[in-house]
């Protein structure tokens, strides 16, 4: 596991504190890591994969609002 570079976000989801961290790569030449974690689980992914997933969520939100006529 890499060391924390910075905390990207903190929040609450279904009564659990959630933290998203940017971490140094586990080995030289690898991508930085994103950790999405609570007290009960931790999900790790490469930074480039996190960006893809995050953009997909934002596009889905925009599409949902357009379909429902929301602002």
PDB file of N, CA, C and O in Angstrom, chain B, residues numbered from 101:
ATOM      1  N   UNK B 101       0.842  -1.177   0.000  1.00  0.00           N
ATOM      2  CA  UNK B 101       0.000   0.000   0.000  1.00  0.00           C
ATOM      3  C   UNK B 101       0.881   1.233   0.000  1.00  0.00           C
ATOM      4  O   UNK B 101       1.920   1.284   0.658  1.00  0.00           O
ATOM      5  N   UNK B 102       0.434   2.230  -0.761  1.00  0.00           N
ATOM      6  CA  UNK B 102       1.153   3.488  -0.779  1.00  0.00           C
ATOM      7  C   UNK B 102       0.762   4.366   0.394  1.00  0.00           C
ATOM      8  O   UNK B 102      -0.227   4.116   1.083  1.00  0.00           O
ATOM      9  N   UNK B 103       1.553   5.389   0.601  1.00  0.00           N
ATOM     10  CA  UNK B 103       1.241   6.351   1.656  1.00  0.00           C
ATOM     11  C   UNK B 103       0.270   7.388   1.122  1.00  0.00           C
ATOM     12  O   UNK B 103       0.238   7.657  -0.079  1.00  0.00           O
ATOM     13  N   UNK B 104      -0.518   7.967   2.011  1.00  0.00           N
ATOM     14  CA  UNK B 104      -1.535   8.946   1.630  1.00  0.00           C
ATOM     15  C   UNK B 104      -0.873  10.217   1.111  1.00  0.00           C
ATOM     16  O   UNK B 104       0.025  10.766   1.749  1.00  0.00           O
ATOM     17  N   UNK B 105      -1.326  10.678  -0.051  1.00  0.00           N
ATOM     18  CA  UNK B 105      -0.928  11.981  -0.578  1.00  0.00           C
ATOM     19  C   UNK B 105      -1.892  13.026  -0.034  1.00  0.00           C
ATOM     20  O   UNK B 105      -1.474  14.044   0.518  1.00  0.00           O
ATOM     21  N   UNK B 106      -3.203  12.760  -0.196  1.00  0.00           N
ATOM     22  CA  UNK B 106      -4.207  13.656   0.374  1.00  0.00           C
ATOM     23  C   UNK B 106      -5.560  12.961   0.421  1.00  0.00           C
ATOM     24  O   UNK B 106      -5.804  11.991  -0.296  1.00  0.00           O
ATOM     25  N   UNK B 107      -6.429  13.473   1.274  1.00  0.00           N
ATOM     26  CA  UNK B 107      -7.807  13.014   1.340  1.00  0.00           C
ATOM     27  C   UNK B 107      -8.600  13.823   0.333  1.00  0.00           C
ATOM     28  O   UNK B 107      -8.625  15.052   0.393  1.00  0.00           O
ATOM     29  N   UNK B 108      -9.247  13.132  -0.590  1.00  0.00           N
ATOM     30  CA  UNK B 108     -10.009  13.798  -1.647  1.00  0.00           C
ATOM     31  C   UNK B 108     -11.391  14.202  -1.147  1.00  0.00           C
ATOM     32  O   UNK B 108     -11.869  15.295  -1.452  1.00  0.00           O
ATOM     33  N   UNK B 109     -12.032  13.324  -0.380  1.00  0.00           N
ATOM     34  CA  UNK B 109     -13.383  13.611   0.099  1.00  0.00           C
ATOM     35  C   UNK B 109     -13.692  12.782   1.329  1.00  0.00           C
ATOM     36  O   UNK B 109     -13.127  11.707   1.535  1.00  0.00           O
ATOM     37  N   UNK B 110     -14.597  13.302   2.141  1.00  0.00           N
ATOM     38  CA  UNK B 110     -15.145  12.582   3.287  1.00  0.00           C
ATOM     39  C   UNK B 110     -16.643  12.796   3.265  1.00  0.00           C
ATOM     40  O   UNK B 110     -17.122  13.847   2.838  1.00  0.00           O
ATOM     41  N   UNK B 111     -17.379  11.805   3.723  1.00  0.00           N
ATOM     42  CA  UNK B 111     -18.823  11.938   3.760  1.00  0.00           C
ATOM     43  C   UNK B 111     -19.453  10.780   4.490  1.00  0.00           C
ATOM     44  O   UNK B 111     -18.770   9.942   5.078  1.00  0.00           O
ATOM     45  N   UNK B 112     -20.772  10.750   4.442  1.00  0.00           N
ATOM     46  CA  UNK B 112     -21.525   9.703   5.113  1.00  0.00           C
ATOM     47  C   UNK B 112     -22.409   9.019   4.085  1.00  0.00           C
ATOM     48  O   UNK B 112     -23.072   9.683   3.287  1.00  0.00           O
ATOM     49  N   UNK B 113     -22.419   7.691   4.104  1.00  0.00           N
ATOM     50  CA  UNK B 113     -23.224   6.895   3.191  1.00  0.00           C
ATOM     51  C   UNK B 113     -23.814   5.741   3.978  1.00  0.00           C
ATOM     52  O   UNK B 113     -23.083   4.910   4.518  1.00  0.00           O
ATOM     53  N   UNK B 114     -25.130   5.688   4.043  1.00  0.00           N
ATOM     54  CA  UNK B 114     -25.842   4.632   4.766  1.00  0.00           C
ATOM     55  C   UNK B 114     -25.245   4.454   6.173  1.00  0.00           C
ATOM     56  O   UNK B 114     -24.822   3.358   6.542  1.00  0.00           O
ATOM     57  N   UNK B 115     -25.218   5.516   6.929  1.00  0.00           N
ATOM     58  CA  UNK B 115     -24.759   5.528   8.327  1.00  0.00           C
ATOM     59  C   UNK B 115     -23.298   5.144   8.522  1.00  0.00           C
ATOM     60  O   UNK B 115     -22.907   4.785   9.632  1.00  0.00           O
ATOM     61  N   UNK B 116     -22.485   5.209   7.477  1.00  0.00           N
ATOM     62  CA  UNK B 116     -21.054   4.915   7.598  1.00  0.00           C
ATOM     63  C   UNK B 116     -20.250   6.102   7.094  1.00  0.00           C
ATOM     64  O   UNK B 116     -20.600   6.720   6.089  1.00  0.00           O
ATOM     65  N   UNK B 117     -19.179   6.412   7.795  1.00  0.00           N
ATOM     66  CA  UNK B 117     -18.267   7.450   7.343  1.00  0.00           C
ATOM     67  C   UNK B 117     -17.441   6.894   6.195  1.00  0.00           C
ATOM     68  O   UNK B 117     -16.851   5.821   6.314  1.00  0.00           O
ATOM     69  N   UNK B 118     -17.398   7.614   5.092  1.00  0.00           N
ATOM     70  CA  UNK B 118     -16.667   7.194   3.907  1.00  0.00           C
ATOM     71  C   UNK B 118     -15.554   8.203   3.643  1.00  0.00           C
ATOM     72  O   UNK B 118     -15.740   9.412   3.777  1.00  0.00           O
ATOM     73  N   UNK B 119     -14.394   7.674   3.265  1.00  0.00           N
ATOM     74  CA  UNK B 119     -13.260   8.533   2.957  1.00  0.00           C
ATOM     75  C   UNK B 119     -12.644   8.088   1.632  1.00  0.00           C
ATOM     76  O   UNK B 119     -12.470   6.895   1.385  1.00  0.00           O
ATOM     77  N   UNK B 120     -12.321   9.055   0.794  1.00  0.00           N
ATOM     78  CA  UNK B 120     -11.657   8.774  -0.475  1.00  0.00           C
ATOM     79  C   UNK B 120     -10.276   9.409  -0.409  1.00  0.00           C
ATOM     80  O   UNK B 120     -10.142  10.617  -0.212  1.00  0.00           O
ATOM     81  N   UNK B 121      -9.245   8.572  -0.578  1.00  0.00           N
ATOM     82  CA  UNK B 121      -7.862   9.033  -0.449  1.00  0.00           C
ATOM     83  C   UNK B 121      -7.090   8.819  -1.749  1.00  0.00           C
ATOM     84  O   UNK B 121      -7.311   7.846  -2.471  1.00  0.00           O
ATOM     85  N   UNK B 122      -6.192   9.738  -2.023  1.00  0.00           N
ATOM     86  CA  UNK B 122      -5.215   9.576  -3.088  1.00  0.00           C
ATOM     87  C   UNK B 122      -3.933   9.102  -2.425  1.00  0.00           C
ATOM     88  O   UNK B 122      -3.453   9.724  -1.477  1.00  0.00           O
ATOM     89  N   UNK B 123      -3.375   8.003  -2.921  1.00  0.00           N
ATOM     90  CA  UNK B 123      -2.181   7.406  -2.327  1.00  0.00           C
ATOM     91  C   UNK B 123      -1.070   7.279  -3.363  1.00  0.00           C
ATOM     92  O   UNK B 123      -1.315   7.184  -4.566  1.00  0.00           O
ATOM     93  N   UNK B 124       0.156   7.280  -2.855  1.00  0.00           N
ATOM     94  CA  UNK B 124       1.303   7.052  -3.724  1.00  0.00           C
ATOM     95  C   UNK B 124       1.185   5.654  -4.335  1.00  0.00           C
ATOM     96  O   UNK B 124       0.507   4.791  -3.779  1.00  0.00           O
ATOM     97  N   UNK B 125       1.839   5.428  -5.472  1.00  0.00           N
ATOM     98  CA  UNK B 125       1.793   4.101  -6.095  1.00  0.00           C
ATOM     99  C   UNK B 125       2.431   3.039  -5.203  1.00  0.00           C
ATOM    100  O   UNK B 125       3.339   3.342  -4.429  1.00  0.00           O
ATOM    101  N   UNK B 126       1.961   1.799  -5.310  1.00  0.00           N
ATOM    102  CA  UNK B 126       2.535   0.732  -4.488  1.00  0.00           C
ATOM    103  C   UNK B 126       3.970   0.386  -4.883  1.00  0.00           C
ATOM    104  O   UNK B 126       4.730  -0.125  -4.060  1.00  0.00           O
ATOM    105  N   UNK B 127       4.349   0.661  -6.138  1.00  0.00           N
ATOM    106  CA  UNK B 127       5.708   0.388  -6.606  1.00  0.00           C
ATOM    107  C   UNK B 127       6.083   1.421  -7.667  1.00  0.00           C
ATOM    108  O   UNK B 127       5.219   2.012  -8.314  1.00  0.00           O
ATOM    109  N   UNK B 128       7.351   1.619  -7.825  1.00  0.00           N
ATOM    110  CA  UNK B 128       7.853   2.579  -8.801  1.00  0.00           C
ATOM    111  C   UNK B 128       7.343   2.245 -10.206  1.00  0.00           C
ATOM    112  O   UNK B 128       7.357   1.089 -10.627  1.00  0.00           O
ATOM    113  N   UNK B 129       6.894   3.276 -10.919  1.00  0.00           N
ATOM    114  CA  UNK B 129       6.414   3.078 -12.272  1.00  0.00           C
ATOM    115  C   UNK B 129       4.937   2.749 -12.382  1.00  0.00           C
ATOM    116  O   UNK B 129       4.401   2.684 -13.488  1.00  0.00           O
ATOM    117  N   UNK B 130       4.269   2.541 -11.257  1.00  0.00           N
ATOM    118  CA  UNK B 130       2.836   2.241 -11.269  1.00  0.00           C
ATOM    119  C   UNK B 130       2.032   3.518 -11.048  1.00  0.00           C
ATOM    120  O   UNK B 130       2.574   4.551 -10.655  1.00  0.00           O
ATOM    121  N   UNK B 131       0.719   3.425 -11.310  1.00  0.00           N
ATOM    122  CA  UNK B 131      -0.192   4.559 -11.169  1.00  0.00           C
ATOM    123  C   UNK B 131      -0.482   4.820  -9.689  1.00  0.00           C
ATOM    124  O   UNK B 131      -0.416   3.914  -8.859  1.00  0.00           O
ATOM    125  N   UNK B 132      -0.806   6.087  -9.377  1.00  0.00           N
ATOM    126  CA  UNK B 132      -1.252   6.410  -8.021  1.00  0.00           C
ATOM    127  C   UNK B 132      -2.527   5.619  -7.740  1.00  0.00           C
ATOM    128  O   UNK B 132      -3.227   5.209  -8.666  1.00  0.00           O
ATOM    129  N   UNK B 133      -2.822   5.410  -6.469  1.00  0.00           N
ATOM    130  CA  UNK B 133      -3.960   4.601  -6.058  1.00  0.00           C
ATOM    131  C   UNK B 133      -5.028   5.466  -5.404  1.00  0.00           C
ATOM    132  O   UNK B 133      -4.723   6.463  -4.749  1.00  0.00           O
ATOM    133  N   UNK B 134      -6.277   5.073  -5.589  1.00  0.00           N
ATOM    134  CA  UNK B 134      -7.410   5.672  -4.896  1.00  0.00           C
ATOM    135  C   UNK B 134      -7.964   4.621  -3.944  1.00  0.00           C
ATOM    136  O   UNK B 134      -8.200   3.479  -4.336  1.00  0.00           O
ATOM    137  N   UNK B 135      -8.170   5.014  -2.694  1.00  0.00           N
ATOM    138  CA  UNK B 135      -8.792   4.135  -1.704  1.00  0.00           C
ATOM    139  C   UNK B 135     -10.127   4.750  -1.315  1.00  0.00           C
ATOM    140  O   UNK B 135     -10.184   5.895  -0.866  1.00  0.00           O
ATOM    141  N   UNK B 136     -11.192   3.991  -1.487  1.00  0.00           N
ATOM    142  CA  UNK B 136     -12.515   4.372  -1.002  1.00  0.00           C
ATOM    143  C   UNK B 136     -12.781   3.448   0.169  1.00  0.00           C
ATOM    144  O   UNK B 136     -12.862   2.232  -0.001  1.00  0.00           O
ATOM    145  N   UNK B 137     -12.920   4.027   1.377  1.00  0.00           N
ATOM    146  CA  UNK B 137     -12.957   3.160   2.558  1.00  0.00           C
ATOM    147  C   UNK B 137     -13.915   3.644   3.635  1.00  0.00           C
ATOM    148  O   UNK B 137     -14.198   4.834   3.776  1.00  0.00           O
ATOM    149  N   UNK B 138     -14.396   2.668   4.384  1.00  0.00           N
ATOM    150  CA  UNK B 138     -15.170   2.884   5.600  1.00  0.00           C
ATOM    151  C   UNK B 138     -14.515   2.035   6.686  1.00  0.00           C
ATOM    152  O   UNK B 138     -13.454   1.447   6.472  1.00  0.00           O
ATOM    153  N   UNK B 139     -15.147   1.979   7.832  1.00  0.00           N
ATOM    154  CA  UNK B 139     -14.620   1.141   8.917  1.00  0.00           C
ATOM    155  C   UNK B 139     -14.720  -0.346   8.568  1.00  0.00           C
ATOM    156  O   UNK B 139     -13.984  -1.161   9.125  1.00  0.00           O
ATOM    157  N   UNK B 140     -15.629  -0.709   7.645  1.00  0.00           N
ATOM    158  CA  UNK B 140     -15.871  -2.120   7.342  1.00  0.00           C
ATOM    159  C   UNK B 140     -15.264  -2.610   6.031  1.00  0.00           C
ATOM    160  O   UNK B 140     -15.124  -3.817   5.840  1.00  0.00           O
ATOM    161  N   UNK B 141     -14.899  -1.696   5.119  1.00  0.00           N
ATOM    162  CA  UNK B 141     -14.325  -2.167   3.859  1.00  0.00           C
ATOM    163  C   UNK B 141     -13.395  -1.111   3.269  1.00  0.00           C
ATOM    164  O   UNK B 141     -13.431   0.061   3.644  1.00  0.00           O
ATOM    165  N   UNK B 142     -12.569  -1.563   2.342  1.00  0.00           N
ATOM    166  CA  UNK B 142     -11.726  -0.649   1.559  1.00  0.00           C
ATOM    167  C   UNK B 142     -11.668  -1.163   0.129  1.00  0.00           C
ATOM    168  O   UNK B 142     -11.459  -2.351  -0.116  1.00  0.00           O
ATOM    169  N   UNK B 143     -11.856  -0.246  -0.804  1.00  0.00           N
ATOM    170  CA  UNK B 143     -11.824  -0.551  -2.231  1.00  0.00           C
ATOM    171  C   UNK B 143     -10.671   0.239  -2.839  1.00  0.00           C
ATOM    172  O   UNK B 143     -10.614   1.460  -2.698  1.00  0.00           O
ATOM    173  N   UNK B 144      -9.753  -0.450  -3.512  1.00  0.00           N
ATOM    174  CA  UNK B 144      -8.594   0.192  -4.130  1.00  0.00           C
ATOM    175  C   UNK B 144      -8.700   0.120  -5.641  1.00  0.00           C
ATOM    176  O   UNK B 144      -9.176  -0.872  -6.193  1.00  0.00           O
ATOM    177  N   UNK B 145      -8.251   1.185  -6.312  1.00  0.00           N
ATOM    178  CA  UNK B 145      -8.172   1.174  -7.766  1.00  0.00           C
ATOM    179  C   UNK B 145      -7.109   2.167  -8.213  1.00  0.00           C
ATOM    180  O   UNK B 145      -6.723   3.065  -7.465  1.00  0.00           O
ATOM    181  N   UNK B 146      -6.647   1.992  -9.437  1.00  0.00           N
ATOM    182  CA  UNK B 146      -5.708   2.941 -10.007  1.00  0.00           C
ATOM    183  C   UNK B 146      -6.419   4.277 -10.225  1.00  0.00           C
ATOM    184  O   UNK B 146      -7.632   4.328 -10.431  1.00  0.00           O
ATOM    185  N   UNK B 147      -5.639   5.349 -10.175  1.00  0.00           N
ATOM    186  CA  UNK B 147      -6.209   6.683 -10.347  1.00  0.00           C
ATOM    187  C   UNK B 147      -6.917   6.808 -11.697  1.00  0.00           C
ATOM    188  O   UNK B 147      -7.996   7.397 -11.768  1.00  0.00           O
ATOM    189  N   UNK B 148      -6.338   6.272 -12.757  1.00  0.00           N
ATOM    190  CA  UNK B 148      -6.965   6.388 -14.087  1.00  0.00           C
ATOM    191  C   UNK B 148      -8.311   5.672 -14.128  1.00  0.00           C
ATOM    192  O   UNK B 148      -9.229   6.142 -14.800  1.00  0.00           O
ATOM    193  N   UNK B 149      -8.452   4.548 -13.430  1.00  0.00           N
ATOM    194  CA  UNK B 149      -9.731   3.844 -13.374  1.00  0.00           C
ATOM    195  C   UNK B 149     -10.753   4.638 -12.555  1.00  0.00           C
ATOM    196  O   UNK B 149     -11.928   4.704 -12.916  1.00  0.00           O
ATOM    197  N   UNK B 150     -10.301   5.235 -11.459  1.00  0.00           N
ATOM    198  CA  UNK B 150     -11.187   6.064 -10.632  1.00  0.00           C
ATOM    199  C   UNK B 150     -11.752   7.217 -11.456  1.00  0.00           C
ATOM    200  O   UNK B 150     -12.942   7.520 -11.367  1.00  0.00           O
ATOM    201  N   UNK B 151     -10.908   7.856 -12.254  1.00  0.00           N
ATOM    202  CA  UNK B 151     -11.361   8.974 -13.075  1.00  0.00           C
ATOM    203  C   UNK B 151     -12.425   8.502 -14.066  1.00  0.00           C
ATOM    204  O   UNK B 151     -13.417   9.199 -14.280  1.00  0.00           O
ATOM    205  N   UNK B 152     -12.234   7.341 -14.665  1.00  0.00           N
ATOM    206  CA  UNK B 152     -13.229   6.796 -15.593  1.00  0.00           C
ATOM    207  C   UNK B 152     -14.564   6.547 -14.887  1.00  0.00           C
ATOM    208  O   UNK B 152     -15.618   6.914 -15.405  1.00  0.00           O
ATOM    209  N   UNK B 153     -14.518   5.923 -13.704  1.00  0.00           N
ATOM    210  CA  UNK B 153     -15.745   5.642 -12.963  1.00  0.00           C
ATOM    211  C   UNK B 153     -16.424   6.929 -12.520  1.00  0.00           C
ATOM    212  O   UNK B 153     -17.644   7.054 -12.622  1.00  0.00           O
ATOM    213  N   UNK B 154     -15.645   7.885 -12.030  1.00  0.00           N
ATOM    214  CA  UNK B 154     -16.209   9.153 -11.563  1.00  0.00           C
ATOM    215  C   UNK B 154     -16.888   9.896 -12.710  1.00  0.00           C
ATOM    216  O   UNK B 154     -17.986  10.426 -12.539  1.00  0.00           O
ATOM    217  N   UNK B 155     -16.248   9.938 -13.872  1.00  0.00           N
ATOM    218  CA  UNK B 155     -16.858  10.599 -15.027  1.00  0.00           C
ATOM    219  C   UNK B 155     -18.126   9.883 -15.475  1.00  0.00           C
ATOM    220  O   UNK B 155     -19.089  10.527 -15.892  1.00  0.00           O
ATOM    221  N   UNK B 156     -18.134   8.560 -15.391  1.00  0.00           N
ATOM    222  CA  UNK B 156     -19.335   7.790 -15.741  1.00  0.00           C
ATOM    223  C   UNK B 156     -20.499   8.138 -14.816  1.00  0.00           C
ATOM    224  O   UNK B 156     -21.638   8.248 -15.268  1.00  0.00           O
ATOM    225  N   UNK B 157     -20.225   8.308 -13.545  1.00  0.00           N
ATOM    226  CA  UNK B 157     -21.274   8.677 -12.585  1.00  0.00           C
ATOM    227  C   UNK B 157     -21.805  10.071 -12.893  1.00  0.00           C
ATOM    228  O   UNK B 157     -23.013  10.298 -12.831  1.00  0.00           O
ATOM    229  N   UNK B 158     -20.918  11.005 -13.223  1.00  0.00           N
ATOM    230  CA  UNK B 158     -21.352  12.356 -13.546  1.00  0.00           C
ATOM    231  C   UNK B 158     -22.202  12.391 -14.825  1.00  0.00           C
ATOM    232  O   UNK B 158     -23.194  13.117 -14.889  1.00  0.00           O
ATOM    233  N   UNK B 159     -21.819  11.617 -15.828  1.00  0.00           N
ATOM    234  CA  UNK B 159     -22.606  11.533 -17.061  1.00  0.00           C
ATOM    235  C   UNK B 159     -23.968  10.908 -16.769  1.00  0.00           C
ATOM    236  O   UNK B 159     -24.986  11.376 -17.277  1.00  0.00           O
ATOM    237  N   UNK B 160     -23.991   9.866 -15.963  1.00  0.00           N
ATOM    238  CA  UNK B 160     -25.261   9.216 -15.601  1.00  0.00           C
ATOM    239  C   UNK B 160     -26.172  10.193 -14.859  1.00  0.00           C
ATOM    240  O   UNK B 160     -27.380  10.216 -15.093  1.00  0.00           O
ATOM    241  N   UNK B 161     -25.599  10.995 -13.969  1.00  0.00           N
ATOM    242  CA  UNK B 161     -26.401  11.994 -13.238  1.00  0.00           C
ATOM    243  C   UNK B 161     -27.008  13.004 -14.213  1.00  0.00           C
ATOM    244  O   UNK B 161     -28.193  13.325 -14.116  1.00  0.00           O
ATOM    245  N   UNK B 162     -26.203  13.502 -15.147  1.00  0.00           N
ATOM    246  CA  UNK B 162     -26.700  14.465 -16.129  1.00  0.00           C
ATOM    247  C   UNK B 162     -27.806  13.848 -16.988  1.00  0.00           C
ATOM    248  O   UNK B 162     -28.832  14.483 -17.230  1.00  0.00           O
ATOM    249  N   UNK B 163     -27.600  12.614 -17.447  1.00  0.00           N
ATOM    250  CA  UNK B 163     -28.610  11.938 -18.261  1.00  0.00           C
ATOM    251  C   UNK B 163     -29.911  11.724 -17.488  1.00  0.00           C
ATOM    252  O   UNK B 163     -30.999  11.907 -18.033  1.00  0.00           O
ATOM    253  N   UNK B 164     -29.795  11.339 -16.230  1.00  0.00           N
ATOM    254  CA  UNK B 164     -30.973  11.140 -15.385  1.00  0.00           C
ATOM    255  C   UNK B 164     -31.756  12.438 -15.244  1.00  0.00           C
ATOM    256  O   UNK B 164     -32.978  12.452 -15.395  1.00  0.00           O
ATOM    257  N   UNK B 165     -31.052  13.527 -14.955  1.00  0.00           N
ATOM    258  CA  UNK B 165     -31.720  14.821 -14.801  1.00  0.00           C
ATOM    259  C   UNK B 165     -32.372  15.262 -16.103  1.00  0.00           C
ATOM    260  O   UNK B 165     -33.469  15.821 -16.080  1.00  0.00           O
ATOM    261  N   UNK B 166     -31.725  15.025 -17.231  1.00  0.00           N
ATOM    262  CA  UNK B 166     -32.329  15.381 -18.514  1.00  0.00           C
ATOM    263  C   UNK B 166     -33.589  14.558 -18.778  1.00  0.00           C
ATOM    264  O   UNK B 166     -34.593  15.094 -19.247  1.00  0.00           O
ATOM    265  N   UNK B 167     -33.542  13.269 -18.480  1.00  0.00           N
ATOM    266  CA  UNK B 167     -34.707  12.399 -18.688  1.00  0.00           C
ATOM    267  C   UNK B 167     -35.891  12.811 -17.802  1.00  0.00           C
ATOM    268  O   UNK B 167     -37.045  12.752 -18.225  1.00  0.00           O
ATOM    269  N   UNK B 168     -35.587  13.223 -16.577  1.00  0.00           N
ATOM    270  CA  UNK B 168     -36.634  13.583 -15.617  1.00  0.00           C
ATOM    271  C   UNK B 168     -37.022  15.057 -15.685  1.00  0.00           C
ATOM    272  O   UNK B 168     -37.951  15.484 -15.000  1.00  0.00           O
ATOM    273  N   UNK B 169     -36.315  15.842 -16.512  1.00  0.00           N
ATOM    274  CA  UNK B 169     -36.613  17.255 -16.625  1.00  0.00           C
ATOM    275  C   UNK B 169     -36.203  18.044 -15.391  1.00  0.00           C
ATOM    276  O   UNK B 169     -36.825  19.057 -15.069  1.00  0.00           O
ATOM    277  N   UNK B 170     -35.178  17.597 -14.707  1.00  0.00           N
ATOM    278  CA  UNK B 170     -34.686  18.280 -13.504  1.00  0.00           C
ATOM    279  C   UNK B 170     -33.538  19.218 -13.867  1.00  0.00           C
ATOM    280  O   UNK B 170     -32.897  19.054 -14.905  1.00  0.00           O
ATOM    281  N   UNK B 171     -33.289  20.181 -13.023  1.00  0.00           N
ATOM    282  CA  UNK B 171     -32.160  21.093 -13.265  1.00  0.00           C
ATOM    283  C   UNK B 171     -30.912  20.625 -12.592  1.00  0.00           C
ATOM    284  O   UNK B 171     -29.873  21.276 -12.695  1.00  0.00           O
TER     285      UNK B 171
END
